[in-house]
């Protein structure tokens, strides 16, 4: 970034910001980011005319037809998307940038109840990888086996290997290129990472997985694709009693419908049929004494249209 660009994007998320966003102790954040540095997240606030333009653009998007719907058992667009990443991986060294999914592309994002402009489209991925490092250290340290459902291109598994090189890591996805990418990652990084074909809607592939009391389960922007069809997967988790279940997902019930900013996200969330009803279901299970919810936290950060960054962590009693 040039000096001119640095002046233009005059705000940077610092350790104190990340501590406030994640709810993790500042000392812990400082240690994690000193040990495992992340790129700077640079941004600027929008003026009123820019905000008006963005709101109009979002409202226009909400009238658009033909947007892909979640909750439909069709992995074809993921086969195509992860296939494109696979071709890149075959011709370059493994890095978080190479593995970055195509949907991290917007230079206008949501942050703390307003829209912001970022220096480049990869900034959302910078935020994602940074809070992942912090939260993985907070919740998954000491876990001997970690299974990610909906692992996509393997970015989170690379971060987990970086943090916990001795842990056994398994990435599950319904698109076959994902498993090919993980094979390359494991070979190049000499990492204990395996891939498994798994369909979160039908549970096809469950016979190839072993979950026990020493296993951590994570999902990152993956259960959003289930819509309201999450009960089979949830029952699967409950039956196998993992050590912890850790989600970073769009949580519909955390939006505030009396605010225009959130109303737009709610409409987009519903238009795409993203995850809905999961948190209330967990709360009912907790009320029955079946699980313990460890934390629910909205990060007040998201892409242009909605916020897929809320933390829900729980365990079976």
C-alpha positions in Angstrom: 0.0 0.0 0.0 1.4 3.4 -0.9 1.7 6.3 1.5 -1.2 8.1 -0.3 -3.4 5.0 0.2 -2.4 4.8 3.9 -3.6 8.4 4.4 -6.8 7.7 2.6 -7.5 4.5 4.6 -6.6 6.2 7.9 -8.0 3.7 10.3 -6.5 0.3 11.3 -7.9 -2.4 13.5 -5.4 -2.8 16.5 -5.1 -5.4 19.2 -7.6 -3.5 21.4 -10.2 -3.5 18.6 -9.8 -7.3 18.1 -10.1 -7.8 21.9 -13.3 -5.8 22.0 -14.7 -7.6 18.9 -13.9 -11.1 20.0 -14.4 -10.7 23.7 -10.9 -12.2 24.2 -8.6 -10.8 26.9 -6.2 -8.2 25.4 -3.1 -10.0 26.7 -4.2 -13.1 24.9 -4.9 -11.2 21.7 -1.5 -9.5 21.9 0.3 -12.9 22.4 -1.6 -14.6 19.6 -1.0 -11.8 17.0 2.7 -11.4 18.1 3.3 -15.1 17.6 1.2 -15.5 14.5 1.1 -12.1 12.8 -1.7 -11.0 10.5 -1.8 -8.3 7.8 -3.1 -4.9 8.8 -6.8 -4.3 8.3 -7.0 -0.8 6.9 -10.3 1.1 6.3 -12.0 4.5 6.3 -15.5 5.7 7.2 -17.9 6.7 4.4 -19.4 10.1 4.1 -23.2 10.5 3.9 -23.4 10.6 0.1 -21.4 7.4 -0.1 -23.6 5.7 2.5 -26.7 6.7 0.5 -25.2 5.2 -2.7 -24.4 1.9 -0.9 -27.9 1.6 0.6 -29.4 2.1 -2.8 -27.0 -0.6 -4.2 -28.0 -3.0 -1.5 -31.7 -2.3 -2.0 -31.2 -2.9 -5.7 -29.6 -6.3 -4.9 -32.5 -7.2 -2.8 -34.8 -6.9 -5.8 -32.6 -9.1 -7.9 -34.0 -12.6 -8.9 -32.1 -15.8 -9.4 -29.7 -15.5 -6.4 -28.6 -19.0 -5.2 -30.6 -20.4 -2.3 -29.2 -22.3 0.7 -30.8 -25.5 2.0 -30.8 -27.1 -1.5 -28.8 -30.3 -1.9 -26.9 -29.1 -4.9 -23.1 -28.9 -4.6 -22.5 -28.1 -8.3 -21.5 -24.4 -7.9 -19.1 -25.4 -5.1 -17.6 -28.0 -7.4 -17.0 -25.3 -9.9 -15.7 -22.7 -7.3 -13.4 -25.0 -5.4 -12.3 -26.5 -8.7 -11.0 -23.0 -9.8 -9.1 -22.7 -6.5 -7.7 -26.3 -7.0 -6.2 -25.2 -10.4 -4.5 -22.2 -8.7 -3.1 -24.4 -5.9 -1.6 -26.9 -8.5 0.4 -24.0 -9.9 1.5 -22.1 -6.9 2.7 -22.5 -3.3 0.1 -22.9 -0.5 -0.8 -19.6 1.1 -3.9 -18.1 2.6 -4.1 -15.7 -0.3 -4.1 -18.6 -2.9 -6.8 -20.4 -0.9 -9.0 -17.3 -0.4 -12.5 -18.1 -1.7 -13.8 -16.0 -4.5 -16.6 -14.4 -2.5 -14.1 -12.4 -0.4 -14.2 -9.5 -2.9 -16.1 -6.5 -1.7 -14.3 -3.3 -0.8 -17.3 -2.0 1.1 -18.1 -3.8 4.3 -20.3 -3.7 7.4 -18.6 -2.7 10.7 -20.1 -1.6 14.0 -23.4 -0.5 12.6 -22.1 1.3 9.5 -20.6 0.8 6.1 -16.9 1.2 5.7 -14.5 1.3 2.7 -11.5 -1.0 2.8 -8.2 -0.8 0.9 -8.8 -3.9 -1.1 -11.3 -6.8 -1.5 -9.1 -9.2 0.5 -9.5 -7.2 3.7 -12.6 -9.2 4.7 -10.5 -12.3 4.5 -7.8 -10.6 6.6 -10.4 -10.0 9.3 -11.6 -13.5 9.1 -8.2 -15.1 9.4 -7.2 -12.8 12.2 -10.2 -13.4 14.4 -9.9 -17.2 13.6 -6.4 -17.2 15.0 -7.5 -15.4 18.2 -10.6 -17.6 18.7 -9.0 -20.9 17.9 -6.4 -20.2 20.5 -9.1 -19.3 23.0 -11.4 -22.3 22.4 -9.5 -25.1 20.7 -6.1 -25.1 22.3 -5.3 -28.6 23.6 -7.8 -30.4 21.3 -6.2 -33.5 19.9 -8.5 -33.8 16.9 -10.5 -31.0 15.1 -13.0 -31.7 12.4 -14.2 -28.8 10.2 -17.5 -29.4 8.4 -17.8 -27.4 5.2 -14.1 -26.8 5.0 -14.1 -25.5 1.5 -10.6 -24.5 0.3 -8.9 -25.4 3.6 -8.0 -21.9 4.8 -9.1 -22.6 8.4 -7.2 -25.9 8.5 -4.0 -24.2 7.4 -4.5 -21.7 10.3 -5.2 -24.6 12.7 -2.1 -26.4 11.6 -0.1 -23.2 12.1 -1.5 -22.9 15.6 -1.6 -26.6 16.6 0.9 -28.6 14.5 0.4 -31.7 16.6 -3.4 -31.9 16.3 -5.1 -34.2 13.9 -7.2 -32.2 11.4 -10.0 -33.4 9.2 -11.8 -31.2 6.6 -15.2 -32.3 5.4 -16.9 -30.9 2.3 -19.5 -32.0 -0.2 -17.4 -30.9 -3.2 -14.7 -33.2 -4.4 -12.1 -30.5 -5.3 -11.9 -29.7 -1.6 -10.4 -33.1 -0.8 -7.9 -32.7 -3.6 -6.8 -29.3 -2.2 -6.4 -30.8 1.2 -4.1 -33.5 -0.1 -1.9 -30.9 -1.6 -1.9 -28.8 1.6 -1.0 -31.8 3.7 1.9 -32.8 1.4 3.3 -29.3 1.0 3.0 -28.3 4.7 3.8 -31.8 6.0 0.6 -31.4 8.0 -1.7 -34.0 9.6 -4.7 -33.0 7.5 -7.1 -35.4 5.9 -10.1 -34.7 3.7 -13.5 -36.4 3.7 -16.5 -36.2 1.5 -19.5 -35.2 3.6 -22.9 -33.8 2.9 -24.2 -31.7 5.8 -27.8 -32.0 4.6 -28.0 -35.7 4.1 -25.1 -36.8 6.4 -23.7 -38.9 3.5 -20.1 -39.7 4.5 -20.7 -40.0 8.2 -19.5 -43.6 8.1 -16.0 -42.3 7.4 -15.7 -40.1 10.5 -15.1 -40.8 14.1 -16.2 -38.2 16.7 -15.5 -38.7 20.4 -15.2 -36.7 23.6 -11.7 -35.5 22.5 -12.9 -34.1 19.2 -13.6 -30.5 18.5 -16.1 -29.7 15.7 -16.0 -26.4 13.9 -18.1 -24.7 11.1 -17.1 -21.5 9.5 -19.6 -19.9 7.1 -20.8 -23.4 6.4 -24.0 -24.1 8.3 -25.4 -20.9 6.6 -25.9 -23.1 3.6 -28.4 -25.3 5.5 -31.2 -22.8 5.9 -33.6 -24.4 8.4 -32.5 -27.9 7.5 -30.0 -28.2 10.3 -31.7 -30.7 12.6 -30.1 -33.9 11.2 -26.6 -32.4 11.5 -27.4 -31.2 15.0 -28.6 -34.6 16.1 -25.5 -36.1 14.7 -23.4 -33.8 16.8 -25.5 -34.5 19.9 -25.2 -38.3 19.4 -21.4 -38.2 19.2 -20.8 -35.9 22.1 -17.7 -33.9 21.0 -15.6 -31.9 23.3 -16.8 -28.6 21.9 -18.8 -27.4 18.9 -17.6 -24.0 17.6 -19.4 -22.0 15.0 -18.7 -18.7 13.2 -21.9 -18.3 11.2 -24.6 -15.7 10.2 -27.0 -15.9 13.2 -30.3 -14.5 12.1 -31.7 -13.9 15.6 -28.9 -11.5 16.5 -30.0 -8.8 14.1 -32.1 -5.9 15.4 -35.2 -5.6 13.1 -36.0 -2.1 14.3 -32.8 -0.7 12.6 -32.6 0.0 8.9 -28.9 -1.2 8.8 -30.0 -4.6 10.2 -33.2 -4.7 8.2 -31.2 -4.8 5.0 -29.1 -7.7 6.3 -32.3 -9.5 7.4 -33.8 -9.2 4.0 -30.7 -10.5 2.3 -30.3 -13.3 4.8 -33.9 -14.4 4.1 -33.6 -13.9 0.4 -30.6 -16.3 0.3 -32.4 -18.7 2.8 -29.4 -18.7 5.1 -29.3 -20.4 8.5 -32.3 -19.7 10.6 -33.7 -21.1 13.9 -30.4 -22.7 15.0 -29.7 -20.5 18.0 -33.3 -20.7 19.4 -33.0 -24.5 19.0 -29.7 -24.6 21.0 -31.3 -22.4 23.7 -34.2 -24.9 24.0 -31.7 -27.8 24.3 -29.8 -25.8 27.0 -33.1 -25.3 28.8 -33.7 -29.0 28.8 -30.2 -29.6 30.3 -28.8 -31.3 27.2 -26.1 -28.8 26.2 -24.3 -25.9 27.7 -23.9 -22.8 25.5 -20.4 -21.4 26.2 -20.7 -18.1 24.3 -22.9 -16.3 21.8 -21.3 -13.1 20.3 -22.1 -10.9 17.4 -19.0 -9.3 16.0 -20.8 -6.5 14.2 -18.8 -7.1 11.1 -19.7 -8.5 7.7 -19.6 -8.3 3.9 -21.6 -5.8 1.9 -24.9 -7.5 2.3 -25.0 -9.4 5.7 -22.9 -10.5 8.7 -21.6 -14.1 8.6 -19.5 -13.4 11.6 -21.2 -14.4 14.9 -19.7 -16.8 17.4 -21.7 -19.7 18.9 -19.8 -22.2 21.0 -21.4 -25.0 23.0 -20.8 -28.5 24.4 -23.0 -31.5 25.2 -23.6 -32.2 28.9 
